[in-house]
Amino acid sequence: MRMVFGLVLLAGIALAGGAVYLAKGRIGEYQMAHQQAQEALAQIVPTVGVYVATGPLKYGQRLTREDVRQVSWPENAIPEGSFIEEAALFPENSDDMRVVLRAMEKDEAIMAVKVTEPGADIGLTSQLERGSRAFAIRVDVSSGVSGFLRPGDRVDVYWTGRINRGGNDRGDTGDVTKLIEAGVKIIAIDQSAGGERSEAAIANTVTVAVQPYQVAALAQAQSTGNLSLSLVGAEDDTAAAEIEVDQRSLLGLAEETVKVETTTQKVCTIRTRRGAEVLEIPIPCTN
């Protein structure tokens, strides 16, 4: 009986070993085929080495060589501003380090717009494009989209105030809400320029990047009325139309027309003849 049990055990071990051997052979064949396919694909689609993040990178983090690695990227699909040479990302003979400007996930391409120049300041000036200016808008829980705004978001700016209709002296005024700026970019919330907020927080100020003439318009609007922000969707590329709403259009009321009565002065005349000519001479009216 023991001999039979031993023979069965040996047979089982032999079968298991054979299965493992066959599995290893299959895995080896698969790996070889996969490698050959990758090599063939590389020959068909030219690739270039692009530096990507080895792990999540946070705003304000100093970028080191350990934070990046080079991967093959299709040559015709390289993101603009990507780094393909280590010397460009980490200049030689320089101890100045780059700082992360935008949070990045693992395997995300390192791009020039996402990091500072070596040794550059991480302040707001590094986030302003050429010709842009930073302008702070006062907000609260209602005008600031309940605290859900983040640096990098785009917003429409609405002005609400009282204007004089027609420019007359009859006191014909009314409250108006008007879209004054569309799709402006937020670069800071209060004193934070990073986009890593995980929870909504009520802000006091929102700083946006605008052109100089827009700074003047926003300053005038903020001093003469109230500004409200409306968050624009991340994938929304539609152009905002001109929008203006007052109390009458909101309630569907017709515009009032004021009738101005005009009085025509009565002119009385008498006719007299001078030779062959008839003259009409004005005189005071008696009734």
C-alpha positions in Angstrom: 0.0 0.0 0.0 2.8 2.3 0.9 4.5 1.5 -2.4 1.3 2.4 -4.3 1.0 5.7 -2.5 4.7 6.5 -3.2 4.2 5.8 -6.9 1.2 8.0 -7.0 3.0 10.8 -5.2 6.0 10.6 -7.6 3.7 10.6 -10.6 1.9 13.8 -9.2 5.2 15.5 -8.6 6.4 14.6 -12.1 3.2 16.0 -13.7 3.4 19.2 -11.6 7.0 19.7 -12.7 6.1 19.1 -16.3 3.3 21.7 -16.0 5.6 24.3 -14.5 8.2 23.6 -17.2 5.6 24.0 -20.0 4.2 27.2 -18.3 7.7 28.7 -18.2 8.2 27.8 -21.8 4.9 29.5 -22.7 5.7 32.6 -20.7 9.2 32.8 -22.3 7.7 32.5 -25.8 5.1 35.2 -24.9 7.8 37.6 -23.6 9.9 37.0 -26.6 7.0 37.6 -29.0 6.1 40.8 -27.1 9.6 42.1 -27.3 9.8 41.4 -31.0 6.4 43.2 -31.5 7.7 46.2 -29.6 10.9 46.3 -31.7 8.9 46.0 -34.9 6.5 48.8 -33.7 9.5 51.0 -32.9 10.7 50.5 -36.4 7.3 51.5 -37.8 6.7 54.5 -35.5 9.8 56.6 -34.8 10.1 57.4 -31.1 12.1 60.0 -29.1 13.1 59.9 -25.5 10.9 62.2 -23.4 11.4 62.9 -19.7 8.4 62.1 -17.5 7.6 62.1 -13.7 8.6 59.0 -11.8 5.8 59.8 -9.3 3.3 62.5 -8.3 4.9 66.0 -8.2 3.4 68.8 -6.1 3.3 72.5 -6.6 6.4 74.1 -5.1 8.4 70.9 -5.1 12.1 71.1 -6.2 12.7 69.0 -9.2 15.6 66.5 -9.0 17.0 63.8 -11.3 15.4 61.2 -9.1 12.0 62.7 -9.9 12.2 62.0 -13.7 12.9 59.2 -16.1 13.1 59.0 -19.9 10.6 57.0 -21.9 10.0 56.4 -25.6 7.4 58.7 -27.0 6.0 58.8 -30.6 8.0 61.4 -32.4 4.9 63.0 -34.0 3.0 63.2 -30.7 5.5 64.8 -28.3 3.8 67.5 -26.2 5.0 71.0 -26.9 7.6 72.2 -24.5 8.7 68.7 -23.4 12.3 67.9 -22.4 14.1 65.4 -24.6 17.7 66.1 -23.3 18.9 65.9 -19.7 21.2 68.9 -20.3 18.1 71.1 -21.1 16.2 69.9 -18.0 19.2 70.0 -15.6 21.8 72.4 -17.0 25.4 71.3 -16.3 27.7 73.3 -14.0 24.6 74.8 -12.3 23.3 74.2 -8.8 20.1 76.1 -9.5 17.1 73.8 -9.4 13.8 74.0 -11.2 10.6 74.2 -9.1 7.2 72.5 -10.0 4.6 75.1 -11.0 1.7 72.7 -11.7 0.9 69.4 -10.0 1.8 66.4 -12.1 0.9 62.7 -11.9 3.2 59.7 -12.5 4.4 59.3 -16.1 3.2 62.8 -17.0 5.5 64.6 -19.4 7.7 67.3 -17.9 7.0 70.5 -19.8 8.5 73.9 -19.7 5.2 75.5 -18.6 5.0 73.1 -15.6 8.3 74.0 -14.1 10.3 77.2 -13.5 13.6 78.2 -15.1 16.6 77.0 -13.1 16.8 79.1 -10.0 13.8 81.2 -10.9 11.3 82.6 -8.4 8.1 80.6 -7.9 6.0 83.7 -7.3 3.1 84.9 -9.5 5.5 86.6 -12.0 6.5 83.1 -13.2 2.9 82.4 -14.1 2.2 85.6 -16.0 2.6 85.3 -19.8 4.2 88.1 -21.8 1.9 91.2 -21.7 -0.3 89.8 -18.8 -1.0 91.5 -15.5 -2.2 90.1 -12.2 -5.4 91.6 -10.7 -7.1 90.6 -7.4 -10.9 90.3 -7.2 -12.7 90.4 -3.9 -15.1 87.4 -3.5 -17.2 85.7 -0.8 -19.1 82.4 -0.6 -21.6 83.4 -3.2 -19.6 85.4 -5.7 -16.6 82.9 -5.4 -18.5 79.8 -6.5 -18.8 78.5 -2.9 -15.0 78.0 -2.6 -14.7 75.5 -5.5 -12.3 77.6 -7.5 -8.7 76.5 -8.1 -5.6 78.1 -9.6 -5.6 77.2 -13.3 -9.5 77.4 -13.6 -11.1 79.9 -16.0 -14.0 82.1 -15.0 -16.4 84.6 -16.5 -16.7 87.9 -14.6 -20.1 89.5 -14.1 -20.7 93.1 -12.9 -23.9 94.1 -11.1 -24.6 97.8 -10.4 -26.9 100.7 -10.9 -26.8 102.7 -14.1 -28.7 105.8 -15.4 -31.0 104.9 -18.3 -30.8 107.5 -21.1 -28.6 109.9 -19.2 -31.5 112.1 -18.2 -32.1 113.9 -14.9 -35.4 112.2 -14.0 -33.7 109.6 -11.8 -34.5 106.8 -14.3 -32.0 104.2 -12.9 -32.0 100.5 -12.5 -29.9 97.5 -11.4 -28.1 95.7 -14.2 -26.0 92.5 -14.4 -23.6 92.4 -17.3 -20.8 90.0 -18.5 -17.7 92.1 -18.6 -14.9 89.5 -19.0 -15.0 86.0 -20.3 -12.7 83.1 -19.7 -10.0 84.8 -17.6 -7.5 82.5 -15.9 -7.1 82.2 -12.1 -3.5 82.2 -11.0 -3.9 82.4 -7.2 -6.5 81.9 -4.5 -5.8 84.2 -1.5 -2.1 83.8 -1.0 -1.8 80.3 -2.6 -0.8 79.8 -6.2 -0.9 76.0 -6.0 -3.7 73.8 -7.2 -3.6 71.1 -4.6 -6.6 72.1 -2.6 -8.6 68.9 -1.9 -11.5 70.5 -0.2 -13.6 73.6 -0.9 -12.4 76.7 1.1 -14.0 80.1 1.1 -11.6 82.6 -0.3 -11.4 86.4 0.2 -9.6 87.2 -3.0 -9.1 85.6 -6.4 -6.2 86.7 -8.6 -6.6 86.5 -12.3 -4.2 87.1 -15.3 -5.5 89.7 -17.7 -4.3 92.3 -20.1 -3.7 95.9 -19.0 -6.9 97.3 -20.5 -8.8 94.6 -18.6 -7.2 95.7 -15.4 -8.7 99.1 -15.9 -12.1 97.7 -16.7 -12.1 95.4 -13.7 -10.9 98.1 -11.3 -13.7 100.4 -12.5 -16.3 97.7 -12.2 -15.1 96.7 -8.7 -15.3 100.2 -7.5 -18.8 100.9 -8.9 -20.6 97.7 -8.2 -20.3 94.0 -7.3 -18.3 91.4 -9.2 -19.4 87.7 -9.4 -17.4 84.8 -10.9 -18.9 81.9 -12.9 -16.7 78.8 -13.3 -16.1 77.7 -16.9 -15.9 74.0 -17.7 -12.5 72.5 -18.3 -13.5 71.3 -21.8 -15.6 74.4 -22.7 -14.1 76.3 -25.6 -17.3 78.2 -26.6 -17.2 82.0 -27.0 -19.4 83.8 -24.5 -22.0 86.1 -26.1 -22.7 89.6 -24.9 -25.0 89.2 -21.9 -26.9 92.0 -20.0 -29.9 91.5 -17.8 -31.9 94.1 -15.9 -34.9 93.9 -13.6 -37.4 94.5 -16.5 -36.0 91.8 -18.8 -35.7 89.4 -15.8 -39.4 89.8 -15.0 -40.5 90.0 -18.6 -41.8 93.6 -18.3 -42.2 95.8 -21.3 -40.1 98.9 -21.5 -42.0 102.0 -20.4 -42.5 104.7 -23.0 -42.8 108.2 -21.8 -45.1 110.4 -23.9 -43.9 113.9 -24.2 -46.7 116.4 -25.0 -45.6 119.1 -27.3 -47.5 122.4 -27.5 -47.6 124.4 -30.7 -47.7 128.1 -30.2 -50.7 129.7 -32.0 -49.8 132.4 -34.4 -52.5 135.1 -35.4 -52.1 137.2 -38.5 -53.9 139.8 -40.6 -53.7 140.3 -44.3 -53.2 143.7 -45.9 -52.7 144.7 -49.5 -50.0 147.0 -50.7 -50.7 147.6 -54.3 -50.7 144.3 -56.0 -48.9 142.6 -53.1 -50.7 140.9 -50.2 -48.9 140.9 -46.9 -49.5 138.7 -43.8 -48.7 140.5 -40.6 -48.6 138.7 -37.2 -50.6 140.2 -34.4 -51.3 139.1 -30.7 -54.0 136.5 -30.4 -57.0 137.6 -28.4 -58.4 134.1 -27.6 
